[in-house]
Amino acid sequence: MTYSKLNLPRIPDAIAHQLETRILEGSLKPGDRLPAERELAVELGVSRPSLREAIKKLVSRELLASRHGGGTYVTDRLEASFIDPWQQLLEQHPLLQDDVLEFRYLLEASAAELAAKRATEADLQRLDEAYSRLDAAYLGDDRSAQVAADVAFHLTIAESAHNALFGHVVASVLRLLHEHVRRSLREIAVSPETGRQLMAQHLTIRDAIRSRQPAAARLAAQTHIGFVRQRLSEAAASEQRQQRSLRHFS
């Protein structure tokens, strides 16, 4: 009787697969620095030469980047490959912004629904912390801080859905949208009333996820994105009226 050979993975390939898994699930995020080589080799139970080969493989695929004398970092390739072509198109075709928001409406509603079903206690703790940071940001008037905290809150929800694509795609869409908003609508400030409305919407989303109510979480996310779409539409219309007025009197 003959037996087929076992196709066991090479150690470096298995290490690379483990690191890829961490990147996909979000435990290693863009910008994160890998632990020191000695420390990571001990953690994974592998030799340092095998670890080096695995890292070299992921660097060649641009999932990791090594900086001479500065360690190895996770790149934003999974997000940037989506963002780069769309960023230029948005700059040249501002009307695409509503398409982005429509996509976000569909995407984040599903993410919130899944988060209400799948979030772990650790996820809920991170969600509480993200909401607290967002609340603190809206108490101030730093627009950049508000945008950053808002992105972090929605990313936490996407990660709590425990679907690898949600975390990366939501990150891409939010980054794409908010970069566009910062450049083209800098003069639009969040009024105290708008801030209160946004925080109430975020609280409703958080509470629905916390109480494990998928349908309510979906509806809360849809309501929030619908509100954002309306506000940006009103802001764009106001800007167009101002431009027409300036042309009229010039």
C-alpha positions in Angstrom: 0.0 0.0 0.0 1.3 3.4 -0.9 0.6 6.6 1.1 0.6 10.2 -0.2 3.0 12.6 1.5 1.6 15.0 4.0 1.7 18.6 2.7 2.9 20.3 5.8 3.3 24.1 5.6 6.8 25.5 5.9 7.4 27.2 9.2 7.9 30.7 7.7 4.7 30.3 5.7 2.8 29.3 8.9 4.2 32.3 10.6 3.2 34.6 7.8 -0.3 33.1 7.9 -0.5 33.8 11.6 0.5 37.5 11.1 -1.9 37.8 8.2 -4.7 36.6 10.4 -3.9 39.2 13.0 -3.9 41.9 10.4 -7.2 40.7 9.0 -9.0 40.5 12.3 -7.6 43.9 13.4 -5.5 42.9 16.3 -2.6 44.3 14.2 -3.8 47.7 12.7 -2.2 50.0 10.1 0.7 51.8 11.8 1.1 49.3 14.5 4.7 48.3 15.2 5.5 44.5 15.5 7.0 43.4 18.8 10.8 43.1 18.8 12.1 40.2 16.9 13.3 38.2 19.9 10.0 38.9 21.8 7.8 37.9 18.8 9.8 34.7 18.1 9.3 33.6 21.7 5.6 34.5 21.6 5.1 32.4 18.4 7.4 29.6 19.5 9.6 29.9 16.4 13.2 30.6 15.5 14.3 34.1 14.6 15.5 33.1 11.1 12.1 31.6 10.3 10.4 34.8 11.7 12.7 37.0 9.5 11.7 35.0 6.4 8.0 35.3 7.2 8.3 39.1 7.7 10.3 39.4 4.5 7.5 37.6 2.7 4.9 40.0 4.1 7.1 43.0 3.3 7.3 41.9 -0.3 3.5 41.8 -0.4 3.4 45.3 1.2 1.4 44.2 4.2 4.4 45.1 6.4 7.1 47.7 6.0 10.5 47.6 7.6 12.2 50.8 8.6 16.0 50.6 8.9 16.8 50.8 12.6 13.1 51.5 13.4 11.3 48.2 13.4 8.6 46.7 11.3 5.1 48.2 10.9 1.7 47.2 9.5 1.0 49.2 6.3 -2.4 50.6 5.3 -2.3 48.7 2.0 -5.7 46.9 2.6 -7.3 50.4 2.9 -5.1 52.5 0.6 -5.6 50.2 -2.4 -9.3 51.1 -2.2 -8.9 54.7 -1.3 -6.2 56.0 -3.7 -8.2 55.9 -7.0 -11.4 57.0 -5.4 -9.9 59.9 -3.5 -8.9 61.7 -6.8 -12.3 60.9 -8.3 -14.0 62.5 -5.3 -11.9 65.6 -5.7 -12.9 65.9 -9.3 -16.5 64.8 -9.0 -17.9 66.1 -5.6 -21.3 64.6 -6.4 -19.8 61.2 -5.7 -19.9 62.1 -2.1 -23.6 61.2 -1.8 -22.8 57.8 -3.4 -20.2 57.3 -0.7 -22.7 58.2 2.0 -25.3 55.8 0.4 -22.7 53.0 0.5 -21.9 53.9 4.1 -25.6 53.8 4.9 -25.8 50.2 3.7 -22.5 49.1 5.1 -22.7 50.6 8.6 -26.3 49.4 9.2 -25.2 45.8 8.6 -22.1 46.3 10.7 -24.2 47.6 13.6 -26.7 44.7 13.2 -23.9 42.1 13.3 -22.2 43.8 16.2 -25.4 43.6 18.3 -25.3 39.8 17.6 -21.6 39.1 17.9 -19.8 41.7 20.1 -17.8 40.2 22.9 -17.6 41.8 26.4 -14.2 43.2 25.3 -15.8 44.7 22.2 -18.5 46.3 24.3 -15.8 47.8 26.6 -14.0 49.2 23.7 -17.3 50.6 22.3 -17.9 52.3 25.7 -14.4 53.9 25.6 -14.8 55.0 22.0 -18.2 56.6 22.9 -16.7 58.4 25.9 -13.9 59.8 23.7 -16.4 60.9 21.1 -18.5 62.6 23.8 -15.5 64.5 25.1 -14.6 65.6 21.6 -18.0 67.1 21.0 -17.8 69.0 24.3 -14.9 71.0 22.6 -14.7 72.8 19.3 -11.8 71.0 17.7 -13.2 69.7 14.4 -10.3 67.4 13.7 -10.7 65.8 17.1 -14.4 65.3 16.5 -13.8 63.7 13.1 -11.1 61.4 14.5 -13.2 60.3 17.5 -16.2 59.7 15.1 -14.1 57.5 12.8 -12.8 55.5 15.8 -16.4 55.0 17.1 -17.7 53.6 13.8 -14.5 51.5 13.3 -15.1 49.9 16.7 -18.6 48.9 15.7 -17.2 47.5 12.4 -14.6 45.5 14.2 -17.2 44.2 16.7 -19.1 42.7 13.7 -16.3 40.1 13.5 -16.3 40.1 9.8 -12.8 40.7 8.4 -14.0 42.7 5.4 -16.2 45.0 7.4 -13.4 46.4 9.5 -11.2 47.2 6.5 -13.9 48.3 4.1 -15.6 50.6 6.7 -12.1 52.0 7.6 -11.6 52.8 3.9 -15.0 54.4 3.3 -14.7 56.5 6.5 -11.2 57.7 5.7 -12.3 58.5 2.1 -15.4 60.4 3.2 -13.9 62.4 6.1 -10.8 63.4 4.1 -13.1 64.8 1.5 -15.3 66.6 4.1 -12.2 68.1 5.7 -11.0 69.6 2.5 -14.2 70.7 0.8 -16.4 71.7 3.8 -13.9 73.1 6.2 -16.1 76.1 6.9 -19.0 73.9 8.1 -18.7 73.8 11.9 -20.7 71.5 14.1 -23.1 73.7 16.1 -23.9 72.8 19.7 -27.4 71.6 18.6 -26.0 69.5 15.8 -23.4 68.1 18.2 -26.2 67.1 20.7 -28.2 65.4 17.9 -25.1 63.5 16.7 -24.3 62.3 20.2 -27.8 61.2 20.8 -27.7 59.2 17.6 -24.3 57.6 18.6 -25.7 56.8 22.1 -28.7 55.1 20.5 -26.5 52.9 18.3 -24.2 52.0 21.3 -27.2 51.2 23.5 -28.8 49.0 20.9 -25.6 47.0 20.4 -25.1 46.8 24.1 -28.6 45.4 24.7 -28.2 42.9 21.8 -31.0 44.4 19.7 -29.9 43.8 16.0 -32.9 45.4 14.4 -32.7 48.5 16.6 -29.0 48.8 16.0 -29.5 48.7 12.2 -32.2 51.3 12.4 -30.1 53.6 14.7 -27.2 53.4 12.2 -29.5 54.1 9.3 -31.0 57.1 11.1 -27.5 58.5 11.9 -26.2 58.2 8.4 -29.4 59.6 7.0 -29.0 62.6 9.2 -25.3 63.1 8.1 -26.4 62.9 4.4 -29.0 65.5 5.0 -26.6 67.9 6.8 -23.9 67.6 4.1 -26.5 68.1 1.4 -27.7 71.2 3.1 -24.1 72.4 3.5 -23.3 71.8 -0.1 -26.5 73.7 -1.2 -25.6 76.6 1.0 -22.1 76.8 -0.4 -23.5 76.8 -4.0 -25.9 79.6 -3.1 -23.0 81.6 -1.7 -20.9 81.0 -4.8 -23.8 82.1 -7.0 -24.2 85.2 -4.9 -20.5 86.1 -5.2 -20.6 85.7 -9.0 -23.7 87.8 -9.2 -22.1 90.8 -7.4 -18.6 90.4 -8.9 
